[in-house]
Amino acid sequence: MGSITIGSTAGGLTITLAGSGGQLSSHAVALNWDASTSDVIGYYVYRALADGTYAKINTAPVVLTQYMDTQIQSGQTYTYVVTAVDVNTVESDYSDPVLATIP
């Protein structure tokens, strides 16, 4: 828990802060995969959410067959899948999932 104090000539204001985030990690997850045999413009990387669905973590298709996820927390296990994207922005099915456990 923390607080922010804002001062002014009209008086001060204190705002109490609380959060539920985990400890930031100095680790990263390096993902790599085999290139698609189809003609593709890139790949989307997805990370599993708590409800079992996946959320896209890159905003544009990555051209290379690798991705570095640095938005992770220590002590967590993450599940990733990748899709290939063609010139019509049609995505393939998800790849097989992979797990990464962060110390």
Buried (B, 14 or more C-beta within 10 A) or exposed (E): EEEEEEEEEEEEEEEEEEEEEEEEBEBEBEBEBEEBEEEBEBBBBBBBEEEEEBEEBBEEBBEEBEBEBEEBEEEBEBBBBBBBBBEEEEBBEEBEEEEBEBE
